[in-house]
Amino acid sequence: MKTCGMCARGSVRRSDLSGSLLSPERCLAAAGAQVVISGRRAEVLEKAAAAAPRRLLWRAADVAQRADVNPLVQWATAELG
């Protein structure tokens, strides 16, 4: 399987999950990376995670809201180590 080349290192990116089809995230997950996705709409995240080739962790958060960012990072760090 050809991968995106980002798989050997960590990656944090911001994208519109509703339109991107999660291509980079799916590529990373398919290569065995642990992937966390977040966005404002839980139903979109849950659907995207269910369609992924491997398990994607997800959490609803609005990164435009400073109050959502630290809890998201703390949760992701606790989940992934």
N, C-alpha and C positions, 0 to 999 in steps of 0.2 A: 504494500500500500504506500503510495506517495503521500507524504505529509507536507505541511506548510513551512517547515524549517524553523518554526518558533518553538518546537516541542522540547528542545534540549534546555531551554532556559525559561524562567518565570515570565509571565506576561500579565499585564493589567491593561485593559483597554475599555474604552467607553464607546458604546454603539447603540443604535436603535434596534432593539431586539425584534420589533414587529416587522421590520423590513429587511433585515440583513440575512435572515434564515440561519443565523448563527454559524456561518461558514468557518471562521477561524476557531470559534469555540468547539465546534464539532470535530474539526481537524485535530485540535489539541487533545480532546477527549479520546478520539479514535487511536491516537498515538500513545495513550496511557497516562496523559497528564491529568492531574486533579484540577477540575475547573469549577469555578463559582461564577454564576451569573446573577445579576441583580437588575432591578428595574422597579418602576412604580406599580405595575399591574401584576399581581400574583397569578392571575389566570393565564397570562401570556407566558410567564416564567415556567409555570407548572407544565403547560403544554409543550414548550420548547425542551424542557428537561426530559419529558417523557419520550420525545422523538429522537433524542440523542443516541448515538451508538453505544455509549457507555454512560455511566452515572454522572450527571451534572448536579452539583449542589446549587440551590437557588435561595434567594431571600429578597423579599420585597423591600425596597428602600429607594428614596429619592436622593441621589447624590448631589442634586442642586441645593438640597437642604443640609446645611452643616450639621444639624442635630442628628441626621440619619447616618452620616459617614463613619464616625467613630464606632458606633455599635455594629455597623456592617463589617468593618475591618476587624474588630475584636471577635465577632462571631466566626468570620472566615478563618482567622488565625487559630481559633480554638478547634475548628473542624479539621483544618488541614495540617496543623502543627507548625 
